[in-house]
Amino acid sequence: MKMEEGMQLIDENGKFNVDGLQDFVTATEFAQSGLSYAIVAIIGSQSSGKSTLMNQIFHTKFKEMDAYNGRSQTTKGIWIAKCSDIEPFTIVMDFEGTDSNQRGEDDAAFERQSTLFALEIADVVLINMWCKDIGLEHAASRPLLKTVFQVIKRSSKQPKKTLLFVIRDHTKTPLERLKKFIFEDIEKIWDAVPEPETTTLYEFFKVEITALPSYEFQEVEFKEQVAQLRQQFVHSSCPGGLVGDRKKVKSASFPIYAEDIWKTIKENKDLDLPSIKVMVATFRCEAIAEEKLKCFTSNKRWLAIKEDVQAGPVPGFGENVTSILEICLSKYDIEVGHFDQEVRNAKRQQLLSNMLMVVHDAYDTMLMHLYSITVKSFKTSLEQSPNEGQEYVASIHLCSQSCLREFDEGCEDAAIQQSEWNANKFRKRLICNMLSEMMAKYEKQITHAIANTVESLLEASERNTWASVRDVFECTTEKAISEFSEAAASFELCGSEIDTKFQHLREFARNLLKMKAREEAGAGRVLKRMMDRSKQVFDNYENSMSWYKWTTETNLDEIERKALSKSLRILSIMAAIRYDEMPDQIENVLYSSLMDRIVPDPSLQNTPMEAVLDPLALDTWEEVSQNSTTLLKPEDCQLLWMTFIEEIKPMVTDVKSRQDTRRKTRSYAAEAARAVARAAVGAAVGVAVGAMVGPAVGVNVGIAFIRRVMRM
Ligand SMILES: Nc1nc2c(ncn2[C@@H]2O[C@H](COP(=O)(O)OP(=O)(O)OP(=O)(O)O)[C@@H](O)[C@H]2O)c(=O)[nH]1
């Protein structure tokens, strides 16, 4: 057996070659070396020149890839060979590439198991990496190290191993800089491994870093440096050599020891670490996705759309953005084609959602434009449509339909295929706005119909005032509601939404009524109305009666009582809003408490005044139903009434004095008439006597007669 060519220790299926190892040990006389031996393993990504390097350093003959046959996997499983010309006895182990494309996803566990095996069994582990990968987040060595560190950190402290980083295809970057970078990087990776945080990387590893020129392009230099590197393996187990602390395993026990470790690693369920393949895929896909995201955000077409949309809607927005996104995604797909499918799908999804996040504002702005344009156009149509009635309803129906259709078409044009976005939020807002515009129109209609009518009804303050107000209120509100409901048909509102709108219109009408009533119930207005009403009563009587009757027969106290009672009704009408037909006692309470105080009712004469006024001392009207709203509290009414009584006094006094004056005038007139009559009789008597006894006697007799009559 040619031991330089090596033998497969563990096959690609994880089967340990017990007999083969035994033969190897026998053939190489390994068992005789006791504790004086070194085991060197190499790990790293596939086709990174691992076998080539090992062969060059240790003069082994591991199979190398034929460069002319493309980059396919050469080493499968784990191989060992003896380095024949180095002291101490050195066993070299070549490992299958860690991020191999050939290995199926289910076999990913093999990668981490073999890596663990390398760390467990070898004294020196070479970590082979391309120089160009240094500093790259997704470089294969990073996830590999992460896995290694996770396992190491978890395990109990072992004799120190040497990690020898071999940088391949070293270019002009000074090695010192690369070393600094690698040290910082691996420390960072070490620190990022969660548990336990107290240990340092260097408690577990001695870290060495070396760099080699390209074997392919600088073969001579490569070989020179490899020769130097080889020197480090000569007497590597001596103090200070590459082999660190030695595990006290005698070479004779090596076959059992190795088999045992592999068995333990294979059976150990606790080593459930993510596969290196997955980790490599994660890092690489992430980096590619990041790069594609950058490409997207700096894409000229996208930047132009983003800018244009600020000013107004961009025609073909959706189609254009969709195509830019698609291009970025397909580029990503091409570049990640050979990575773990699950990972690349997940990262694709992430890339897409990142790109969509960038697009989202512009999409929203686009919809906002469509929304504003539609709102404006609906408003204009509303202003131009007839004011009310069926014509208005029909025209609103038509224009709301066409506005919504236009908006929907715009949204379809803006839709981005890769997203699940829709315009629902804006459509809802649009409908809400259109409905509000319509509502405003109906509110105006209600205001117009209710305000003036209610004002004049309250102004008149007749016994049936509130019934008439209710009629106007109901009629106006119901008409508006029914028209609104027809006009809103194109919005396909659900039952509860329609009810809310109806409720709103009712509330609006009710509040309007309340506001109007409050205006009319202002103390000044009520007082004036009461005064006018009283004056009207007095005037009516005065104007409608004959002068004689007014002067002689009219009982002004009665008329005064009538005037007061009519004014008191105004007070009672204005005391509360009667939204419903519930009867109340306000008028009675006011009547008995206020009227009878001014013109005392005989039945109440012995009742103390406080008792009579008692109901007005309350803060609310006890009998007023809950639906009603107090406009004037009992105490307000009382105060108003007192003021009214004071204010009306001059009017009553005036009327009374007018009646007196007229009475007096009337008695003087009667007296004068009587005197004239008497004079006429005296003259007649004088004429008669004069005729009989002479004129002189006649005149004297006539005068004497008049004087006597006048004295009578
Ligand atoms: N650029 C470059 N190529 C190299 C270098 N060393 C080896 N190669 C080439 O890389 C290819 C792979 O070499 P191998 O030694 O088989 O690589 P490997 O890592 O053992 O491959 P697997 O065992 O399949 O993972 C071969 O074509 C080598 O000629 C190097 O230093 N630089």
The ligand as an ORCA input file, in Angstrom:
! r2SCAN-3c Opt
* xyz 0 1
  N      -5.795     29.962     -8.170
  C      -5.272     28.909     -7.582
  N      -5.655     27.678     -7.903
  C      -5.146     26.644     -7.236
  C      -4.218     26.833     -6.218
  N      -3.921     25.612     -5.733
  C      -4.613     24.718     -6.447
  N      -5.349     25.325     -7.348
  C      -6.266     24.737     -8.326
  O      -7.521     24.570     -7.745
  C      -8.158     23.414     -8.207
  C      -8.637     22.589     -7.025
  O      -7.532     22.076     -6.380
  P      -7.683     20.960     -5.279
  O      -6.391     20.890     -4.584
  O      -8.234     19.693     -5.831
  O      -8.711     21.580     -4.354
  P      -9.457     20.968     -3.089
  O      -9.754     22.060     -2.169
  O      -8.677     19.854     -2.525
  O     -10.771     20.405     -3.774
  P     -11.880     19.459     -3.053
  O     -11.124     18.422     -2.398
  O     -12.725     18.970     -4.164
  O     -12.642     20.331     -2.140
  C      -7.129     22.707     -9.058
  O      -7.423     22.955    -10.407
  C      -5.854     23.378     -8.670
  O      -4.920     23.408     -9.748
  C      -3.781     28.130     -5.908
  O      -2.922     28.386     -5.062
  N      -4.354     29.144     -6.599
*
